[in-house]
């Protein structure tokens, strides 16, 4: 008897005429541990949503997801953030943050100012034009997220939020304190 993949056992697959989508779960079988199935299901959903958002940001605003993310961090901190703080918050290297900041600065969306606490460091802030541009993008981005999660009723979203909060707390309790 052939083992079914997880996608086959739950009805996931491609319909006639639809393009095949690479799914992280496709290699799994019913013999795989439930935790592995859950991990790959979460990862598959995350990658699908992230890829769609990347594509829409590029198409509608001509911006990359990392540039949008950097602007989102700065929107939350009007006083600005040092480059190292941006790197930590975005979980990317300092070189990546520098490159993204350089691009946004050239477009007049962010500005670097000397740090009041450390003359060797700079604080990055959104410019008024950057705030305006980000405000427009963020409003549209929020609608995209609402659309992409529309298959779930509010009660299911609440349940998933609670369950993922429990998982995050369990991970925080078991793992080192970095990148919580």
C-alpha positions as CSV (number, residue, x, y, z in Angstrom):
1,X,0.0,0.0,0.0
2,X,1.4,3.4,-1.0
3,X,1.8,6.0,1.7
4,X,-0.2,9.2,1.2
5,X,1.5,12.5,1.5
6,X,0.0,14.9,4.0
7,X,-1.2,17.1,1.2
8,X,-3.1,14.1,-0.3
9,X,-4.6,13.1,3.0
10,X,-6.2,16.5,3.7
11,X,-7.4,17.3,0.2
12,X,-4.6,19.8,-0.6
13,X,-3.4,19.6,-4.1
14,X,-3.8,21.3,-7.4
15,X,-7.1,21.4,-9.2
16,X,-7.4,20.8,-12.9
17,X,-5.9,23.6,-14.8
18,X,-4.3,25.3,-11.8
19,X,-0.6,25.8,-11.6
20,X,1.3,23.5,-9.3
21,X,2.6,25.2,-6.1
22,X,5.7,24.0,-4.4
23,X,4.5,23.1,-0.9
24,X,6.8,22.4,2.0
25,X,4.6,19.6,3.2
26,X,4.6,17.7,-0.1
27,X,7.4,15.4,1.2
28,X,5.6,14.4,4.4
29,X,3.7,11.3,4.9
30,X,1.2,10.2,7.6
31,X,4.1,8.5,9.3
32,X,5.8,11.9,10.1
33,X,5.5,13.3,13.6
34,X,2.6,15.7,14.2
35,X,5.0,18.5,15.3
36,X,6.9,18.3,12.0
37,X,3.6,18.4,10.1
38,X,2.5,21.5,12.1
39,X,5.9,23.2,11.6
40,X,5.8,22.7,7.8
41,X,2.2,23.7,7.6
42,X,3.0,27.0,9.4
43,X,6.0,27.5,7.2
44,X,4.1,26.9,4.0
45,X,1.5,29.4,5.0
46,X,4.0,32.0,6.0
47,X,6.0,31.6,2.8
48,X,2.9,31.9,0.6
49,X,1.7,35.0,2.4
50,X,5.2,36.6,2.4
51,X,5.7,35.9,-1.3
52,X,2.4,37.4,-2.2
53,X,3.1,40.5,-0.1
54,X,6.6,40.8,-1.7
55,X,5.0,40.7,-5.2
56,X,2.3,43.2,-4.4
57,X,4.7,45.7,-2.8
58,X,6.9,45.5,-5.8
59,X,4.0,45.8,-8.3
60,X,2.0,48.5,-6.5
61,X,4.7,50.6,-4.9
62,X,8.0,49.6,-6.5
63,X,9.4,48.8,-3.1
64,X,10.9,45.6,-1.6
65,X,9.7,43.9,1.6
66,X,12.9,44.7,3.5
67,X,12.6,48.4,2.6
68,X,8.9,48.3,3.8
69,X,10.0,46.5,7.0
70,X,12.7,49.1,7.7
71,X,10.2,51.9,7.2
72,X,7.7,50.1,9.5
73,X,10.3,50.0,12.3
74,X,11.0,53.7,11.9
75,X,7.2,54.5,11.9
76,X,6.9,52.8,15.3
77,X,9.9,54.9,16.6
78,X,9.5,58.5,15.5
79,X,12.6,59.5,17.6
80,X,14.6,57.2,15.2
81,X,16.6,54.1,15.7
82,X,20.3,53.5,15.5
83,X,21.6,51.2,12.7
84,X,22.4,48.4,15.2
85,X,18.9,48.6,16.6
86,X,17.4,48.4,13.1
87,X,19.6,45.4,12.4
88,X,18.4,43.6,15.6
89,X,14.8,44.4,15.0
90,X,14.8,43.3,11.4
91,X,17.1,40.3,12.1
92,X,19.4,41.1,9.3
93,X,23.1,42.1,9.1
94,X,24.3,45.6,9.6
95,X,25.4,45.6,6.0
96,X,21.9,44.9,4.8
97,X,20.5,47.7,6.9
98,X,23.1,50.1,5.6
99,X,22.3,49.2,2.0
100,X,18.5,49.6,2.5
101,X,19.0,52.8,4.4
102,X,21.3,54.2,1.6
103,X,18.5,53.5,-0.9
104,X,15.8,55.1,1.2
105,X,17.9,58.1,1.9
106,X,18.6,58.7,-1.8
107,X,14.9,58.7,-2.3
108,X,14.4,61.2,0.5
109,X,12.3,58.8,2.6
110,X,14.8,58.6,5.6
111,X,17.5,60.7,7.0
112,X,20.5,59.9,9.1
113,X,21.2,62.2,12.1
114,X,24.1,62.0,14.6
115,X,23.1,60.1,17.7
116,X,22.7,62.4,20.8
117,X,24.2,59.6,23.0
118,X,27.1,58.5,20.8
119,X,28.9,60.8,18.4
120,X,30.1,57.8,16.4
121,X,26.6,56.5,15.7
122,X,23.7,57.7,13.6
123,X,20.0,57.6,14.2
124,X,17.8,56.9,11.2
125,X,14.4,58.6,11.0
126,X,11.6,58.8,8.5
127,X,11.4,62.1,6.7
128,X,7.9,63.8,6.3
129,X,7.8,62.4,2.7
130,X,8.8,58.9,4.1
131,X,6.0,59.1,6.7
132,X,3.5,60.0,4.0
133,X,4.6,57.3,1.6
134,X,4.7,54.7,4.4
135,X,1.2,55.7,5.6
136,X,-0.2,55.0,2.1
137,X,1.6,51.7,1.8
138,X,0.7,50.5,5.3
139,X,-3.0,51.1,4.8
140,X,-3.0,49.1,1.6
141,X,-0.7,46.4,3.2
142,X,-3.2,46.0,6.0
143,X,-6.0,45.4,3.5
144,X,-3.9,42.8,1.7
145,X,-3.4,40.9,5.0
146,X,-7.1,41.1,5.8
147,X,-7.8,39.7,2.3
148,X,-5.2,36.9,2.5
149,X,-6.6,35.7,5.9
150,X,-10.3,36.1,4.9
151,X,-10.7,32.3,4.6
152,X,-10.7,32.1,8.4
153,X,-13.6,33.4,10.6
154,X,-12.7,35.8,13.4
155,X,-13.1,33.0,16.0
156,X,-10.5,30.9,14.3
157,X,-8.1,33.8,14.0
158,X,-8.6,34.4,17.8
159,X,-7.9,30.7,18.5
160,X,-4.8,30.7,16.3
161,X,-3.5,33.9,18.0
162,X,-4.0,32.2,21.4
163,X,-2.3,28.9,20.3
164,X,0.6,30.7,18.7
165,X,1.0,32.8,21.8
166,X,1.3,29.6,23.9
167,X,3.8,28.2,21.4
168,X,5.9,31.4,21.5
169,X,5.8,31.5,25.3
170,X,7.0,27.8,25.4
171,X,9.8,28.6,23.0
172,X,10.8,31.7,25.0
173,X,10.9,29.5,28.2
174,X,13.1,26.9,26.5
175,X,15.4,28.9,24.2
176,X,18.1,31.5,24.8
177,X,17.0,35.1,25.1
178,X,18.1,36.2,21.7
179,X,15.5,37.2,19.0
180,X,12.3,36.7,21.1
